[in-house]
Amino acid sequence: METFEITVEGMTCEHCVRRVERALLSTGKAHNVKVDLSTGKVIFEKEESLTLEEIRSLLEGYGYQVKA
């Protein structure tokens, strides 16, 4: 596993934080997800098989923008 960091734009509240956390954890390939609402930074451990494209597609489906 590797530590991975992305910036997620469009989060406005704690509900958004929980939604991002749950979405990433639901893949079964992301672990120890930590979301900082004030900066938009999301840091987590991911398995190699989880790609940035998958992450982007998943979170953009909820209306967020992902910057790597």
MODELLER restraints for C-alpha pairs under 7 A, 6 or more apart:
rsr = mdl.restraints
at = mdl.atoms
rsr.add(forms.Gaussian(group=physical.xy_distance, feature=features.Distance(at['CA:1:A'], at['CA:45:A']), mean=6.12, stdev=0.5))
rsr.add(forms.Gaussian(group=physical.xy_distance, feature=features.Distance(at['CA:1:A'], at['CA:46:A']), mean=5.42, stdev=0.5))
rsr.add(forms.Gaussian(group=physical.xy_distance, feature=features.Distance(at['CA:1:A'], at['CA:47:A']), mean=4.73, stdev=0.5))
rsr.add(forms.Gaussian(group=physical.xy_distance, feature=features.Distance(at['CA:1:A'], at['CA:48:A']), mean=6.35, stdev=0.5))
rsr.add(forms.Gaussian(group=physical.xy_distance, feature=features.Distance(at['CA:2:A'], at['CA:45:A']), mean=5.38, stdev=0.5))
rsr.add(forms.Gaussian(group=physical.xy_distance, feature=features.Distance(at['CA:2:A'], at['CA:46:A']), mean=5.58, stdev=0.5))
rsr.add(forms.Gaussian(group=physical.xy_distance, feature=features.Distance(at['CA:2:A'], at['CA:47:A']), mean=6.64, stdev=0.5))
rsr.add(forms.Gaussian(group=physical.xy_distance, feature=features.Distance(at['CA:3:A'], at['CA:44:A']), mean=5.68, stdev=0.5))
rsr.add(forms.Gaussian(group=physical.xy_distance, feature=features.Distance(at['CA:3:A'], at['CA:45:A']), mean=4.37, stdev=0.5))
rsr.add(forms.Gaussian(group=physical.xy_distance, feature=features.Distance(at['CA:3:A'], at['CA:46:A']), mean=6.43, stdev=0.5))
rsr.add(forms.Gaussian(group=physical.xy_distance, feature=features.Distance(at['CA:4:A'], at['CA:43:A']), mean=5.72, stdev=0.5))
rsr.add(forms.Gaussian(group=physical.xy_distance, feature=features.Distance(at['CA:4:A'], at['CA:44:A']), mean=5.46, stdev=0.5))
rsr.add(forms.Gaussian(group=physical.xy_distance, feature=features.Distance(at['CA:4:A'], at['CA:45:A']), mean=5.86, stdev=0.5))
rsr.add(forms.Gaussian(group=physical.xy_distance, feature=features.Distance(at['CA:4:A'], at['CA:46:A']), mean=6.67, stdev=0.5))
rsr.add(forms.Gaussian(group=physical.xy_distance, feature=features.Distance(at['CA:5:A'], at['CA:41:A']), mean=6.90, stdev=0.5))
rsr.add(forms.Gaussian(group=physical.xy_distance, feature=features.Distance(at['CA:5:A'], at['CA:42:A']), mean=5.62, stdev=0.5))
rsr.add(forms.Gaussian(group=physical.xy_distance, feature=features.Distance(at['CA:5:A'], at['CA:43:A']), mean=4.48, stdev=0.5))
rsr.add(forms.Gaussian(group=physical.xy_distance, feature=features.Distance(at['CA:5:A'], at['CA:44:A']), mean=6.59, stdev=0.5))
rsr.add(forms.Gaussian(group=physical.xy_distance, feature=features.Distance(at['CA:6:A'], at['CA:41:A']), mean=5.90, stdev=0.5))
rsr.add(forms.Gaussian(group=physical.xy_distance, feature=features.Distance(at['CA:6:A'], at['CA:42:A']), mean=5.34, stdev=0.5))
rsr.add(forms.Gaussian(group=physical.xy_distance, feature=features.Distance(at['CA:6:A'], at['CA:43:A']), mean=6.67, stdev=0.5))
rsr.add(forms.Gaussian(group=physical.xy_distance, feature=features.Distance(at['CA:6:A'], at['CA:66:A']), mean=6.77, stdev=0.5))
rsr.add(forms.Gaussian(group=physical.xy_distance, feature=features.Distance(at['CA:6:A'], at['CA:67:A']), mean=5.82, stdev=0.5))
rsr.add(forms.Gaussian(group=physical.xy_distance, feature=features.Distance(at['CA:6:A'], at['CA:68:A']), mean=4.69, stdev=0.5))
rsr.add(forms.Gaussian(group=physical.xy_distance, feature=features.Distance(at['CA:7:A'], at['CA:40:A']), mean=5.24, stdev=0.5))
rsr.add(forms.Gaussian(group=physical.xy_distance, feature=features.Distance(at['CA:7:A'], at['CA:41:A']), mean=4.55, stdev=0.5))
rsr.add(forms.Gaussian(group=physical.xy_distance, feature=features.Distance(at['CA:7:A'], at['CA:42:A']), mean=6.01, stdev=0.5))
rsr.add(forms.Gaussian(group=physical.xy_distance, feature=features.Distance(at['CA:7:A'], at['CA:66:A']), mean=5.81, stdev=0.5))
rsr.add(forms.Gaussian(group=physical.xy_distance, feature=features.Distance(at['CA:7:A'], at['CA:67:A']), mean=5.00, stdev=0.5))
rsr.add(forms.Gaussian(group=physical.xy_distance, feature=features.Distance(at['CA:7:A'], at['CA:68:A']), mean=6.24, stdev=0.5))
rsr.add(forms.Gaussian(group=physical.xy_distance, feature=features.Distance(at['CA:8:A'], at['CA:40:A']), mean=5.13, stdev=0.5))
rsr.add(forms.Gaussian(group=physical.xy_distance, feature=features.Distance(at['CA:8:A'], at['CA:41:A']), mean=6.40, stdev=0.5))
rsr.add(forms.Gaussian(group=physical.xy_distance, feature=features.Distance(at['CA:8:A'], at['CA:64:A']), mean=6.36, stdev=0.5))
rsr.add(forms.Gaussian(group=physical.xy_distance, feature=features.Distance(at['CA:8:A'], at['CA:65:A']), mean=5.59, stdev=0.5))
rsr.add(forms.Gaussian(group=physical.xy_distance, feature=features.Distance(at['CA:8:A'], at['CA:66:A']), mean=4.68, stdev=0.5))
rsr.add(forms.Gaussian(group=physical.xy_distance, feature=features.Distance(at['CA:8:A'], at['CA:67:A']), mean=6.30, stdev=0.5))
rsr.add(forms.Gaussian(group=physical.xy_distance, feature=features.Distance(at['CA:9:A'], at['CA:40:A']), mean=6.13, stdev=0.5))
rsr.add(forms.Gaussian(group=physical.xy_distance, feature=features.Distance(at['CA:9:A'], at['CA:64:A']), mean=5.69, stdev=0.5))
rsr.add(forms.Gaussian(group=physical.xy_distance, feature=features.Distance(at['CA:9:A'], at['CA:65:A']), mean=4.99, stdev=0.5))
rsr.add(forms.Gaussian(group=physical.xy_distance, feature=features.Distance(at['CA:9:A'], at['CA:66:A']), mean=6.38, stdev=0.5))
rsr.add(forms.Gaussian(group=physical.xy_distance, feature=features.Distance(at['CA:10:A'], at['CA:64:A']), mean=5.13, stdev=0.5))
rsr.add(forms.Gaussian(group=physical.xy_distance, feature=features.Distance(at['CA:10:A'], at['CA:65:A']), mean=6.57, stdev=0.5))
rsr.add(forms.Gaussian(group=physical.xy_distance, feature=features.Distance(at['CA:11:A'], at['CA:17:A']), mean=6.86, stdev=0.5))
rsr.add(forms.Gaussian(group=physical.xy_distance, feature=features.Distance(at['CA:11:A'], at['CA:37:A']), mean=6.77, stdev=0.5))
rsr.add(forms.Gaussian(group=physical.xy_distance, feature=features.Distance(at['CA:11:A'], at['CA:64:A']), mean=7.00, stdev=0.5))
rsr.add(forms.Gaussian(group=physical.xy_distance, feature=features.Distance(at['CA:17:A'], at['CA:35:A']), mean=6.19, stdev=0.5))
rsr.add(forms.Gaussian(group=physical.xy_distance, feature=features.Distance(at['CA:17:A'], at['CA:37:A']), mean=6.61, stdev=0.5))
rsr.add(forms.Gaussian(group=physical.xy_distance, feature=features.Distance(at['CA:20:A'], at['CA:59:A']), mean=6.99, stdev=0.5))
rsr.add(forms.Gaussian(group=physical.xy_distance, feature=features.Distance(at['CA:21:A'], at['CA:33:A']), mean=6.02, stdev=0.5))
rsr.add(forms.Gaussian(group=physical.xy_distance, feature=features.Distance(at['CA:24:A'], at['CA:30:A']), mean=5.79, stdev=0.5))
rsr.add(forms.Gaussian(group=physical.xy_distance, feature=features.Distance(at['CA:25:A'], at['CA:31:A']), mean=6.30, stdev=0.5))
rsr.add(forms.Gaussian(group=physical.xy_distance, feature=features.Distance(at['CA:29:A'], at['CA:46:A']), mean=5.63, stdev=0.5))
rsr.add(forms.Gaussian(group=physical.xy_distance, feature=features.Distance(at['CA:29:A'], at['CA:47:A']), mean=5.25, stdev=0.5))
rsr.add(forms.Gaussian(group=physical.xy_distance, feature=features.Distance(at['CA:29:A'], at['CA:50:A']), mean=6.14, stdev=0.5))
rsr.add(forms.Gaussian(group=physical.xy_distance, feature=features.Distance(at['CA:30:A'], at['CA:44:A']), mean=6.57, stdev=0.5))
rsr.add(forms.Gaussian(group=physical.xy_distance, feature=features.Distance(at['CA:30:A'], at['CA:45:A']), mean=5.70, stdev=0.5))
rsr.add(forms.Gaussian(group=physical.xy_distance, feature=features.Distance(at['CA:30:A'], at['CA:46:A']), mean=4.41, stdev=0.5))
rsr.add(forms.Gaussian(group=physical.xy_distance, feature=features.Distance(at['CA:30:A'], at['CA:47:A']), mean=6.54, stdev=0.5))
rsr.add(forms.Gaussian(group=physical.xy_distance, feature=features.Distance(at['CA:31:A'], at['CA:44:A']), mean=5.94, stdev=0.5))
rsr.add(forms.Gaussian(group=physical.xy_distance, feature=features.Distance(at['CA:31:A'], at['CA:45:A']), mean=5.10, stdev=0.5))
rsr.add(forms.Gaussian(group=physical.xy_distance, feature=features.Distance(at['CA:31:A'], at['CA:46:A']), mean=6.19, stdev=0.5))
rsr.add(forms.Gaussian(group=physical.xy_distance, feature=features.Distance(at['CA:32:A'], at['CA:44:A']), mean=5.38, stdev=0.5))
rsr.add(forms.Gaussian(group=physical.xy_distance, feature=features.Distance(at['CA:32:A'], at['CA:45:A']), mean=6.12, stdev=0.5))
rsr.add(forms.Gaussian(group=physical.xy_distance, feature=features.Distance(at['CA:33:A'], at['CA:43:A']), mean=5.95, stdev=0.5))
rsr.add(forms.Gaussian(group=physical.xy_distance, feature=features.Distance(at['CA:33:A'], at['CA:44:A']), mean=4.39, stdev=0.5))
rsr.add(forms.Gaussian(group=physical.xy_distance, feature=features.Distance(at['CA:34:A'], at['CA:42:A']), mean=5.70, stdev=0.5))
rsr.add(forms.Gaussian(group=physical.xy_distance, feature=features.Distance(at['CA:34:A'], at['CA:43:A']), mean=5.32, stdev=0.5))
rsr.add(forms.Gaussian(group=physical.xy_distance, feature=features.Distance(at['CA:34:A'], at['CA:44:A']), mean=6.19, stdev=0.5))
rsr.add(forms.Gaussian(group=physical.xy_distance, feature=features.Distance(at['CA:35:A'], at['CA:41:A']), mean=5.99, stdev=0.5))
rsr.add(forms.Gaussian(group=physical.xy_distance, feature=features.Distance(at['CA:35:A'], at['CA:42:A']), mean=4.50, stdev=0.5))
rsr.add(forms.Gaussian(group=physical.xy_distance, feature=features.Distance(at['CA:35:A'], at['CA:43:A']), mean=6.60, stdev=0.5))
rsr.add(forms.Gaussian(group=physical.xy_distance, feature=features.Distance(at['CA:36:A'], at['CA:42:A']), mean=6.40, stdev=0.5))
rsr.add(forms.Gaussian(group=physical.xy_distance, feature=features.Distance(at['CA:56:A'], at['CA:66:A']), mean=5.68, stdev=0.5))
